[in-house]
Amino acid sequence: MFRYIVVIWSESHPAQAQAAQFIALRLHAARWQESWQTSGMRVFQTGVRPGFLETESLGDAAGVVIGTTFERGSDVFDDTPAKRWHPSPAHTRAILESRGSWLIDHCWGNYVAILRAPDGQRVWIIKDPTGNLPCFTTTADGVTIAFSLADDVVRLGLRRLTLNRAYLRSLVVNGFDFTRSPLNEVEQVRRGECIEVDVQSAKLRSRRFLWRPQTFADSDDAFEDADIAARAMRASVRMSTHTWAALESSILLRLSGGLDSSIVAGCLKDAPNRPKVCCYTHFNEGAPSDERPWARLVVAQHRFEHREVAVRAQDISFDRASQLSLHTEPISILVHNQRSTIEPTIAKEAGAATVFNGDGGDSIFGSEATRYVAGEYIRRRGLSVEAFRIAANVGLRTQESSWRVLHRAITGANVDSTVRAMPEISRLISRDALAAAERINLASHPWFGEDRPTSWAVLRRLGALMGPPDYYDGLPPDDAPAMISPLYAQPVTEMLLRIPLYHLFEGGRDRGLARRAFRGDVPELILARQWKDRVPGFHDQLVFINRAFLREVFRDGVLVREGLLERTAIEEAFADRPSKSQVRAMEVIRHFNVEMWARAWESSATQSQQPSFALAAY
């Protein structure tokens, strides 16, 4: 898969220049392609796919844009595919004068920009707002290194990286941590963020967000007309899907038969370039719930090719986690099984280089923010008969009384219980760890909480955008397909944030406005369906089959040694005899992902030595 490493140094600093040269030699020896070079900066890539992920030079030694970038349109009702963006001298001047803001406002896609300030003493590193291509920075002998995959930095011997123990503790207790870096020597450039690095000292001077989601939710030009909102929603999603599809001749679509992936399928059916579309649906053999009948409705309507893939608990190998590459965040063994074993095989058979999906639909179409609908209506329009009707519909969805929903809406109480519930449902975390750990919530994300109260209604509409980019997954083959999520495109996200929640909840239906907007693109039975098929017992079966392996992994693992998990609770949870343990399967799998991630970094720390390129160059 595509990866990049950017080396930045000061030409007036001999030791830095020597270190940079040695890094370049090492990358060339490893057969990395050098895609751009200027005084004090070199860009290296591997897994390059021409026409998809590329390096665009800004000219005049101003820097580069790495990835896929499109021109931004001004008409939200135009579903024409966006054109690829190629910088002109005027664009470069505007980008530098705005310190990167021009890119965020006039382009979109999946990119990282590295800009040299006009004084030559600073570098600005920018991550686009919603793309999944990651960006991290570290230093080695005074040289700044920007990179996409931590495994490359370590295995190429560019820098020794170590696990941040404070982050590990918070991750186990809270399930996430936006306030710390997972690795001591690494800084993440978050979505929509610009960091400024001093070239001479290789130190981070400042960081600021060029893009914040709250800006669009608070916009003066919100879509208060539901008919206009539905038109804009359909056009924006079609534009995004058609733009990405225009880069492909063959596409694999992950089709669950749910509303969101069915919407993407409906947009692909009439993509202007008419790519070949192959859908696949995975299912659990023998389960009482089955997505295949719904997916078959979609492929029958659009006449797409369709593969049905059986997934059994016994086919998922937990010990495969010991072979995963080094990442800045834990890798889900379940997602890894899907993206690194199932999808590459089907994509190769279908001749597809990308996998499209409906990821993000639950959040951006408003499903996960249902509890906040009444509150947003009252805040915008006041208490009225309509507010009572909305509260009644919300209560039906959340199994609460209308009065409880109204009370919460009027008082503005936060109903989000994600963080509060984590310790309550955790049975393996030690009591000492729970007592000592700092408790955080989703509002700790740096997108929020600076100059105004965090809107949980907005926060709940962002989904996976809150977390780190997930372009890579474990140890995929070099030709693994790239993942495309059209619903998470920047123009789509911004437009949908401008639609009030009560419109998204149209008719008291989950994702009601989306169901109206895509009528005709999605089979009527799916539009009418108000539930999701689940596979009860699958995760429990998975843990039971692997209980002996899991017991050995946890009993003497990193999390037990760090005092984060209780050894006695582990013995009880994975006992061969019947026990009273109430440990949930998903808690076990979450801790397993963290354990294998921490173990990989501990192993890396014992095997590597801190390189010194300045000395090695002599």
C-alpha positions as CSV (number, residue, x, y, z in Angstrom):
1,M,0.0,0.0,0.0
2,F,1.0,3.6,-0.4
3,R,3.3,5.1,2.2
4,Y,5.4,8.2,2.4
5,I,8.4,9.6,4.4
6,V,9.4,13.2,4.2
7,V,12.8,14.3,5.4
8,I,13.2,18.0,6.4
9,W,16.4,19.6,7.6
10,S,18.4,22.9,7.6
11,E,21.1,23.2,4.9
12,S,23.0,25.6,7.1
13,H,23.4,22.9,9.8
14,P,26.1,20.4,8.6
15,A,25.2,17.7,11.1
16,Q,21.5,17.8,10.0
17,A,22.5,17.7,6.3
18,Q,24.7,14.6,7.0
19,A,21.9,12.9,8.9
20,A,19.4,13.7,6.1
21,Q,21.8,12.3,3.5
22,F,22.2,9.0,5.5
23,I,18.4,8.7,5.8
24,A,18.1,9.2,2.1
25,L,20.7,6.5,1.4
26,R,18.9,4.1,3.6
27,L,15.5,4.7,1.9
28,H,17.1,4.3,-1.5
29,A,18.6,1.0,-0.4
30,A,15.2,-0.1,0.7
31,R,13.9,0.7,-2.8
32,W,11.7,3.7,-1.8
33,Q,11.0,6.0,-4.7
34,E,12.1,9.6,-4.4
35,S,9.3,11.7,-5.7
36,W,10.4,15.2,-4.9
37,Q,13.5,17.0,-3.8
38,T,14.6,20.6,-3.0
39,S,17.0,22.2,-0.7
40,G,16.3,21.0,2.8
41,M,13.4,18.6,1.9
42,R,13.1,15.2,0.2
43,V,9.9,13.2,-0.3
44,F,10.0,9.4,-0.5
45,Q,7.2,7.0,-1.4
46,T,6.5,3.3,-1.9
47,G,3.4,1.6,-3.2
48,V,2.7,4.5,-5.5
49,R,-0.4,4.1,-7.7
50,P,-0.2,6.7,-10.5
51,G,-3.4,8.7,-10.9
52,F,-4.7,7.9,-7.4
53,L,-2.2,8.8,-4.7
54,E,0.5,11.0,-5.9
55,T,2.8,13.9,-5.0
56,E,1.9,17.4,-6.4
57,S,4.7,19.9,-6.3
58,L,3.8,23.4,-5.4
59,G,6.8,24.7,-7.3
60,D,9.5,27.3,-6.3
61,A,10.6,24.9,-3.5
62,A,7.3,25.8,-1.7
63,G,6.5,22.2,-0.8
64,V,4.3,19.4,-1.8
65,V,0.8,18.0,-1.4
66,I,0.8,14.2,-1.0
67,G,-2.3,12.1,-1.7
68,T,-5.5,12.7,-3.8
69,T,-6.8,16.2,-4.1
70,F,-9.9,17.5,-5.9
71,E,-11.2,21.0,-6.8
72,R,-14.0,22.3,-4.5
73,G,-17.3,23.3,-6.2
74,S,-19.5,26.1,-4.9
75,D,-22.9,24.7,-5.9
76,V,-24.2,22.2,-3.3
77,F,-26.8,21.0,-5.8
78,D,-24.2,20.0,-8.5
79,D,-23.5,16.3,-8.5
80,T,-20.9,16.5,-11.3
81,P,-17.7,14.7,-10.4
82,A,-15.0,17.1,-9.0
83,K,-11.9,17.6,-11.1
84,R,-8.5,16.7,-9.9
85,W,-6.7,19.7,-8.5
86,H,-3.3,20.7,-9.9
87,P,-1.6,23.7,-8.3
88,S,-0.9,26.8,-10.2
89,P,1.6,29.6,-9.2
90,A,-1.4,31.6,-8.0
91,H,-2.6,28.7,-5.9
92,T,0.8,28.3,-4.3
93,R,0.9,32.0,-3.4
94,A,-2.5,31.8,-1.9
95,I,-1.7,28.7,0.1
96,L,1.5,30.2,1.5
97,E,-0.1,33.6,2.3
98,S,-2.9,31.8,4.2
99,R,-0.5,29.3,5.9
100,G,-2.5,26.5,4.4
101,S,-6.1,27.6,4.9
102,W,-6.6,28.1,1.2
103,L,-6.2,24.3,0.7
104,I,-8.9,23.5,3.2
105,D,-11.3,26.0,1.8
106,H,-10.8,25.3,-2.0
107,C,-9.8,21.6,-2.2
108,W,-10.9,18.3,-0.7
109,G,-9.8,14.7,-0.9
110,N,-7.3,12.6,1.1
111,Y,-4.0,14.4,1.4
112,V,-1.2,15.8,3.5
113,A,0.5,19.0,2.7
114,I,4.1,20.0,3.6
115,L,4.7,23.7,3.1
116,R,7.9,25.7,3.5
117,A,7.4,29.2,5.0
118,P,8.8,32.0,2.8
119,D,11.5,32.7,5.4
120,G,12.8,29.1,5.0
121,Q,13.0,28.6,8.7
122,R,9.6,27.1,9.3
123,V,7.6,24.2,7.8
124,W,3.8,23.8,8.0
125,I,2.4,20.3,7.9
126,I,-1.3,20.1,7.2
127,K,-3.7,17.1,7.3
128,D,-7.0,17.4,5.4
129,P,-10.2,17.4,7.5
130,T,-11.8,14.0,6.7
131,G,-9.3,11.8,4.7
132,N,-7.9,8.6,6.1
133,L,-4.2,9.0,5.0
134,P,-2.4,9.6,8.3
135,C,0.4,12.0,9.2
136,F,2.9,11.8,12.0
137,T,6.2,13.5,12.8
138,T,9.3,12.6,14.7
139,T,12.9,13.8,14.8
140,A,16.3,12.1,14.4
141,D,19.6,13.9,14.9
142,G,17.9,17.2,14.4
143,V,16.1,16.1,11.2
144,T,12.3,16.3,11.1
145,I,10.7,13.2,9.6
146,A,7.0,13.3,8.5
147,F,5.6,9.8,7.8
148,S,2.4,7.8,7.4
149,L,3.3,4.4,9.0
150,A,5.3,4.0,12.2
151,D,6.4,0.5,11.2
152,D,8.5,2.1,8.4
153,V,10.4,4.4,10.7
154,V,11.3,1.6,13.1
155,R,12.2,-1.1,10.6
156,L,14.2,1.2,8.4
157,G,16.2,2.1,11.5
158,L,15.3,5.8,11.2
159,R,14.2,6.3,14.8
160,R,13.6,4.3,17.9
161,L,10.0,4.8,19.1
162,T,8.6,3.9,22.5
163,L,5.2,3.4,24.0
164,N,3.6,6.2,26.1
165,R,2.6,4.4,29.4
166,A,0.2,7.2,30.4
167,Y,-1.6,6.9,27.1
168,L,-1.8,3.1,27.5
169,R,-3.4,3.4,31.0
170,S,-5.9,5.9,29.7
171,L,-6.7,3.8,26.6
172,V,-7.5,0.7,28.8
173,V,-9.7,2.6,31.2
174,N,-11.4,5.1,28.8
175,G,-11.3,3.3,25.5
176,F,-9.6,6.3,23.8
177,D,-7.5,9.4,24.7
178,F,-7.3,12.5,22.5
179,T,-5.1,14.4,24.9
180,R,-1.9,12.3,24.7
181,S,0.4,10.9,22.0
182,P,0.5,7.0,21.9
183,L,4.3,7.1,21.3
184,N,6.7,9.3,23.3
185,E,8.7,10.5,20.3
186,V,5.8,11.0,17.8
187,E,3.3,13.8,17.2
188,Q,0.1,13.2,15.2
189,V,-1.2,15.8,12.8
190,R,-4.9,15.5,13.3
191,R,-7.5,16.0,10.7
192,G,-7.9,19.6,9.8
193,E,-4.8,20.6,11.8
194,C,-1.7,22.5,10.9
195,I,1.5,22.2,12.9
196,E,4.5,24.5,12.5
197,V,8.0,23.1,12.9
198,D,11.2,25.1,13.4
199,V,13.6,23.8,10.8
200,Q,16.8,24.7,12.7
201,S,15.8,23.1,16.0
202,A,13.3,20.5,14.6
203,K,11.0,21.5,17.4
204,L,7.2,21.9,17.2
205,R,6.5,25.7,17.5
206,S,2.7,25.7,17.3
207,R,-0.4,23.8,16.3
208,R,-3.7,25.1,15.2
209,F,-6.9,23.8,13.6
210,L,-7.8,25.2,10.1
211,W,-11.0,23.2,10.2
212,R,-13.5,22.6,13.1
213,P,-16.9,20.8,12.7
214,Q,-18.7,23.2,15.0
215,T,-18.2,26.0,12.5
216,F,-20.6,24.3,10.0
217,A,-23.1,23.3,12.6
218,D,-23.3,26.9,13.8
219,S,-23.3,28.4,10.3
220,D,-25.7,31.2,9.5
221,D,-26.6,29.4,6.2
222,A,-28.1,26.2,7.8
223,F,-30.5,24.3,5.6
224,E,-33.8,25.2,7.4
225,D,-35.9,24.0,4.4
226,A,-36.2,20.2,4.4
227,D,-36.8,20.0,0.7
228,I,-33.7,22.0,-0.1
229,A,-31.7,19.9,2.5
230,A,-32.8,16.7,0.8
231,R,-31.7,17.9,-2.6
232,A,-28.3,19.1,-1.3
233,M,-27.8,15.8,0.6
234,R,-28.4,13.7,-2.5
235,A,-26.3,15.8,-4.8
236,S,-23.4,16.0,-2.4
237,V,-23.2,12.3,-1.8
238,R,-23.5,11.5,-5.5
239,M,-20.8,14.1,-6.3
240,S,-18.4,12.5,-3.7
241,T,-19.1,8.9,-4.9
242,H,-18.9,9.8,-8.6
243,T,-15.6,11.7,-8.0
244,W,-13.9,8.7,-6.4
245,A,-15.5,6.3,-8.9
246,A,-14.0,8.4,-11.8
247,L,-10.5,7.2,-10.7
248,E,-11.5,3.5,-11.1
249,S,-12.4,1.1,-13.9
250,S,-13.4,-1.6,-11.4
251,I,-14.8,-1.2,-7.8
252,L,-15.5,-3.6,-5.0
253,L,-18.3,-2.4,-2.7
254,R,-18.7,-3.7,0.8
255,L,-22.5,-4.1,0.9
256,S,-24.3,-5.0,4.1
257,G,-27.8,-4.4,2.8
258,G,-28.2,-1.6,5.3
259,L,-29.3,1.9,4.3
260,D,-25.8,3.5,4.1
261,S,-24.0,1.0,1.9
262,S,-27.2,0.8,-0.2
263,I,-27.1,4.5,-0.8
264,V,-23.5,4.3,-2.0
265,A,-24.6,1.4,-4.3
266,G,-27.4,3.6,-5.7
267,C,-24.9,6.4,-6.4
268,L,-22.4,4.0,-8.1
269,K,-25.1,2.6,-10.5
270,D,-25.0,5.7,-12.7
271,A,-21.4,6.9,-12.2
272,P,-20.5,8.8,-15.4
273,N,-17.5,6.6,-16.2
274,R,-19.5,3.4,-15.7
275,P,-17.0,1.4,-13.7
276,K,-17.5,-2.3,-13.2
277,V,-19.0,-2.8,-9.7
278,C,-18.7,-6.0,-7.7
279,C,-20.4,-6.2,-4.3
280,Y,-19.7,-8.5,-1.5
281,T,-21.6,-9.4,1.7
282,H,-20.2,-11.3,4.6
283,F,-22.5,-13.3,6.8
284,N,-22.3,-15.7,9.7
285,E,-23.3,-19.2,8.9
286,G,-26.2,-20.5,11.0
287,A,-27.0,-17.2,12.6
288,P,-30.6,-16.2,13.1
289,S,-30.0,-12.8,11.5
290,D,-28.8,-12.6,7.9
291,E,-28.0,-9.5,5.8
292,R,-28.0,-11.4,2.5
293,P,-31.6,-11.0,1.5
294,W,-31.3,-7.2,1.8
295,A,-28.1,-7.1,-0.1
296,R,-29.7,-9.2,-2.8
297,L,-32.4,-6.6,-3.3
298,V,-29.7,-4.0,-4.0
299,V,-27.7,-6.0,-6.5
300,A,-30.9,-7.1,-8.3
301,Q,-32.1,-3.5,-8.7
302,H,-28.7,-2.4,-10.1
303,R,-27.6,-5.6,-11.7
304,F,-24.2,-5.7,-9.9
305,E,-22.1,-8.7,-9.6
306,H,-22.4,-10.1,-6.0
307,R,-20.2,-12.4,-3.8
308,E,-21.5,-13.8,-0.5
309,V,-18.7,-14.7,2.0
310,A,-19.3,-16.9,5.0
311,V,-17.5,-15.8,8.1
312,R,-17.2,-18.3,10.9
313,A,-15.7,-17.8,14.4
314,Q,-13.3,-20.7,13.9
315,D,-11.9,-19.1,10.8
316,I,-10.7,-15.9,12.6
317,S,-7.1,-16.4,13.9
318,F,-6.3,-14.5,17.0
319,D,-2.6,-15.5,16.9
320,R,-2.4,-13.6,13.6
321,A,-2.3,-10.4,15.8
322,S,1.3,-11.3,16.7
323,Q,2.3,-10.7,13.1
324,L,0.8,-7.2,12.7
325,S,3.1,-4.3,11.8
326,L,3.8,-1.5,14.3
327,H,1.0,1.1,14.4
328,T,0.5,4.2,16.5
329,E,-2.9,2.8,17.6
330,P,-4.2,-0.7,18.3
331,I,-5.5,-2.7,15.4
332,S,-8.8,-4.5,15.7
333,I,-8.3,-8.2,15.0
334,L,-11.9,-8.3,13.6
335,V,-11.4,-5.4,11.2
336,H,-8.0,-6.8,10.2
337,N,-9.6,-10.1,9.3
338,Q,-12.0,-8.4,7.0
339,R,-9.7,-5.8,5.4
340,S,-6.5,-7.9,5.2
341,T,-7.7,-11.4,4.4
342,I,-11.3,-11.3,3.0
343,E,-11.3,-8.1,0.9
344,P,-7.9,-8.4,-0.8
345,T,-8.8,-11.8,-2.2
346,I,-12.2,-10.7,-3.5
347,A,-10.8,-7.4,-4.9
348,K,-8.1,-9.3,-6.8
349,E,-10.7,-11.6,-8.3
350,A,-12.8,-8.6,-9.3
351,G,-9.8,-6.6,-10.6
352,A,-10.6,-3.8,-8.1
353,A,-7.9,-1.6,-6.5
354,T,-10.4,0.1,-4.1
355,V,-13.1,-1.0,-1.7
356,F,-16.0,1.4,-1.4
357,N,-18.2,1.3,1.7
358,G,-21.0,3.1,3.5
359,D,-19.0,3.9,6.7
360,G,-20.1,7.0,8.5
361,G,-23.8,6.9,7.5
362,D,-25.0,6.2,11.0
363,S,-23.3,9.3,12.3
364,I,-23.5,11.9,9.5
365,F,-27.1,11.1,8.7
366,G,-28.0,11.6,12.3
367,S,-28.8,8.2,13.7
368,E,-26.3,8.4,16.5
369,A,-27.5,11.8,17.6
370,T,-31.2,10.9,18.0
371,R,-31.2,11.8,21.7
372,Y,-30.3,15.4,20.9
373,V,-33.0,16.1,18.2
374,A,-35.5,17.7,20.6
375,G,-32.9,19.8,22.2
376,E,-31.7,21.2,18.9
377,Y,-35.2,22.0,17.8
378,I,-36.0,23.9,21.0
379,R,-32.7,25.8,20.8
380,R,-33.3,26.9,17.2
381,R,-37.1,27.3,17.1
382,G,-38.3,27.4,20.7
383,L,-40.8,25.3,22.6
384,S,-43.9,24.6,20.6
385,V,-46.4,21.8,19.7
386,E,-43.9,20.5,17.1
387,A,-41.3,20.2,19.9
388,F,-43.7,17.9,21.8
389,R,-44.3,15.8,18.7
390,I,-40.5,15.5,18.1
391,A,-40.0,14.6,21.8
392,A,-42.6,11.8,21.5
393,N,-40.9,10.4,18.4
394,V,-37.5,10.5,20.1
395,G,-38.9,8.7,23.1
396,L,-40.2,5.9,20.9
397,R,-36.7,5.5,19.5
398,T,-34.9,5.7,22.8
399,Q,-37.5,4.0,24.9
400,E,-38.0,7.0,27.1
401,S,-41.1,9.0,28.1
402,S,-41.8,12.2,26.1
403,W,-41.5,14.2,29.4
404,R,-38.1,12.8,30.1
405,V,-36.9,13.7,26.6
406,L,-38.4,17.2,26.9
407,H,-36.8,17.8,30.3
408,R,-33.4,16.9,29.0
409,A,-33.9,19.0,25.9
410,I,-34.9,22.1,27.9
411,T,-32.2,21.8,30.6
412,G,-29.5,20.9,28.0
413,A,-28.4,17.9,30.0
414,N,-25.7,15.7,28.4
415,V,-27.1,12.2,27.8
416,D,-23.9,10.8,26.5
417,S,-22.9,7.8,28.6
418,T,-20.1,6.3,26.6
419,V,-17.4,7.1,29.1
420,R,-19.5,6.7,32.2
421,A,-20.5,3.2,31.1
422,M,-17.0,1.9,30.3
423,P,-15.8,1.2,33.8
424,E,-19.3,0.0,34.8
425,I,-19.3,-2.8,32.2
426,S,-15.6,-3.6,32.5
427,R,-14.9,-6.7,34.5
428,L,-11.2,-7.2,33.8
429,I,-9.8,-3.7,34.5
430,S,-8.2,-3.6,38.0
431,R,-9.9,-1.4,40.6
432,D,-6.6,0.4,41.2
433,A,-6.4,1.4,37.6
434,L,-10.0,2.6,37.6
435,A,-9.4,4.7,40.7
436,A,-6.1,6.2,39.5
437,A,-6.9,6.9,35.9
438,E,-7.9,10.3,34.7
439,R,-11.5,10.2,33.4
440,I,-12.0,11.8,30.0
441,N,-14.9,12.1,27.6
442,L,-15.3,12.6,23.8
443,A,-15.5,16.3,24.3
444,S,-11.7,16.3,25.1
445,H,-11.0,16.1,21.4
446,P,-9.0,19.2,20.5
447,W,-11.7,20.1,17.9
448,F,-13.8,21.2,20.8
449,G,-13.9,23.2,24.0
450,E,-11.9,26.3,23.2
451,D,-14.1,29.3,22.9
452,R,-17.6,27.8,23.3
453,P,-19.3,24.8,25.0
454,T,-19.1,21.6,23.1
455,S,-22.3,20.6,21.3
456,W,-22.8,16.9,21.9
457,A,-25.3,16.9,19.0
458,V,-22.4,17.8,16.7
459,L,-20.0,15.5,18.3
460,R,-22.3,12.5,17.8
461,R,-22.5,13.3,14.1
462,L,-18.8,12.8,13.5
463,G,-18.4,9.1,14.0
464,A,-15.0,7.7,13.1
465,L,-13.7,11.1,12.1
466,M,-13.0,11.6,15.9
467,G,-10.4,8.9,15.9
468,P,-7.1,8.5,14.1
469,P,-7.1,7.9,10.3
470,D,-7.4,4.2,9.5
471,Y,-5.8,3.9,6.0
472,Y,-3.6,1.0,7.1
473,D,-4.6,-2.2,8.8
474,G,-2.1,-4.5,10.4
475,L,0.0,-6.2,7.7
476,P,-1.8,-6.0,4.4
477,P,-0.2,-7.2,1.2
478,D,1.5,-4.6,-1.0
479,D,-1.4,-4.7,-3.4
480,A,-4.2,-4.5,-0.8
481,P,-7.1,-2.3,-2.0
482,A,-7.5,1.2,-0.7
483,M,-10.6,2.0,1.3
484,I,-13.0,4.7,0.0
485,S,-15.7,6.1,2.3
486,P,-17.7,8.6,0.1
487,L,-20.0,9.6,3.0
488,Y,-17.0,10.9,4.9
489,A,-15.9,13.3,2.1
490,Q,-15.2,16.8,3.4
491,P,-18.0,18.5,1.3
492,V,-20.5,15.9,2.4
493,T,-19.6,16.2,6.1
494,E,-19.7,20.0,6.0
495,M,-23.1,20.1,4.1
496,L,-24.7,17.6,6.5
497,L,-23.5,19.4,9.6
498,R,-25.5,22.4,8.2
499,I,-28.7,20.4,8.3
500,P,-30.5,20.6,11.6
501,L,-31.0,17.3,13.4
502,Y,-34.8,17.6,13.4
503,H,-34.7,17.5,9.5
504,L,-32.4,14.5,9.5
505,F,-34.9,12.8,11.9
506,E,-37.7,13.6,9.4
507,G,-41.0,11.9,10.2
508,G,-39.7,10.5,13.4
509,R,-37.6,8.0,11.5
510,D,-34.0,7.1,11.9
511,R,-32.1,8.8,9.1
512,G,-35.5,9.9,7.8
513,L,-34.2,12.7,5.5
514,A,-31.7,10.3,3.9
515,R,-34.5,7.8,3.2
516,R,-36.5,10.5,1.4
517,A,-33.4,11.9,-0.5
518,F,-32.4,8.6,-2.0
519,R,-35.9,7.2,-2.8
520,G,-35.5,5.5,-6.2
521,D,-31.8,4.9,-5.6
522,V,-32.4,2.4,-2.8
523,P,-34.9,-0.5,-2.8
524,E,-38.2,0.5,-1.1
525,L,-38.0,-2.4,1.4
526,I,-34.7,-1.1,2.6
527,L,-35.9,2.4,2.9
528,A,-38.9,1.2,5.0
529,R,-36.7,-1.0,7.2
530,Q,-36.1,0.6,10.7
531,W,-33.8,-2.1,12.2
532,K,-30.4,-3.6,11.8
533,D,-29.8,-7.3,11.5
534,R,-27.3,-8.4,14.2
535,V,-25.4,-11.6,14.7
536,P,-26.1,-12.5,18.4
537,G,-23.5,-14.8,20.0
538,F,-20.8,-14.4,17.4
539,H,-18.4,-12.6,19.6
540,D,-19.1,-14.9,22.5
541,Q,-18.4,-17.9,20.3
542,L,-15.2,-16.3,19.1
543,V,-13.9,-15.7,22.6
544,F,-14.9,-19.2,23.8
545,I,-13.1,-20.9,20.9
546,N,-9.9,-19.0,21.6
547,R,-10.2,-19.0,25.5
548,A,-7.0,-21.0,26.1
549,F,-5.0,-18.8,23.8
550,L,-6.5,-15.6,25.3
551,R,-5.7,-16.9,28.8
552,E,-2.1,-17.3,28.0
553,V,-1.9,-13.9,26.3
554,F,-3.4,-12.0,29.1
555,R,-2.1,-13.9,32.2
556,D,1.5,-12.8,31.8
557,G,0.9,-9.9,29.4
558,V,1.8,-6.2,29.4
559,L,-1.6,-5.1,30.8
560,V,-1.4,-7.4,33.8
561,R,2.3,-6.4,34.5
562,E,1.2,-2.7,34.3
563,G,-1.5,-3.4,36.9
564,L,-4.3,-2.5,34.4
565,L,-6.0,-5.8,34.3
566,E,-6.8,-8.2,37.2
567,R,-5.0,-11.5,36.9
568,T,-7.6,-13.3,39.0
569,A,-10.4,-11.9,36.8
570,I,-8.6,-13.2,33.7
571,E,-8.2,-16.7,35.2
572,E,-11.9,-16.7,36.0
573,A,-13.0,-15.4,32.6
574,F,-11.1,-17.9,30.6
575,A,-11.5,-21.0,32.9
576,D,-12.1,-24.3,31.2
577,R,-14.7,-25.0,33.9
578,P,-18.0,-23.2,34.2
579,S,-17.6,-19.9,36.0
580,K,-19.6,-16.9,37.3
581,S,-17.6,-14.5,35.2
582,Q,-19.7,-11.8,33.5
583,V,-17.0,-10.5,31.2
584,R,-18.4,-9.3,27.9
585,A,-16.9,-10.7,24.7
586,M,-16.4,-7.2,23.3
587,E,-14.4,-6.1,26.4
588,V,-12.1,-9.2,25.9
589,I,-11.6,-8.4,22.3
590,R,-10.9,-4.7,23.0
591,H,-8.3,-5.5,25.6
592,F,-6.8,-8.1,23.4
593,N,-6.2,-5.5,20.6
594,V,-4.5,-3.2,23.1
595,E,-2.4,-6.0,24.6
596,M,-1.0,-7.2,21.3
597,W,-0.3,-3.6,20.3
598,A,1.5,-2.8,23.6
599,R,3.4,-6.1,23.3
600,A,4.6,-5.3,19.8
601,W,6.0,-2.0,20.9
602,E,7.7,-3.5,23.9
603,S,9.3,-6.1,21.6
604,S,10.4,-3.3,19.3
605,A,12.0,-1.4,22.1
606,T,14.1,-4.3,23.2
607,Q,15.3,-5.1,19.7
608,S,16.2,-1.6,18.4
609,Q,18.9,0.8,19.3
610,Q,18.7,4.6,18.9
611,P,20.5,5.4,15.5
612,S,22.8,8.3,15.1
613,F,23.0,9.2,11.5
614,A,25.4,12.1,12.1
615,L,28.0,9.7,13.4
616,A,27.2,6.9,10.9
617,A,27.8,9.3,8.0
618,Y,31.5,9.6,8.8
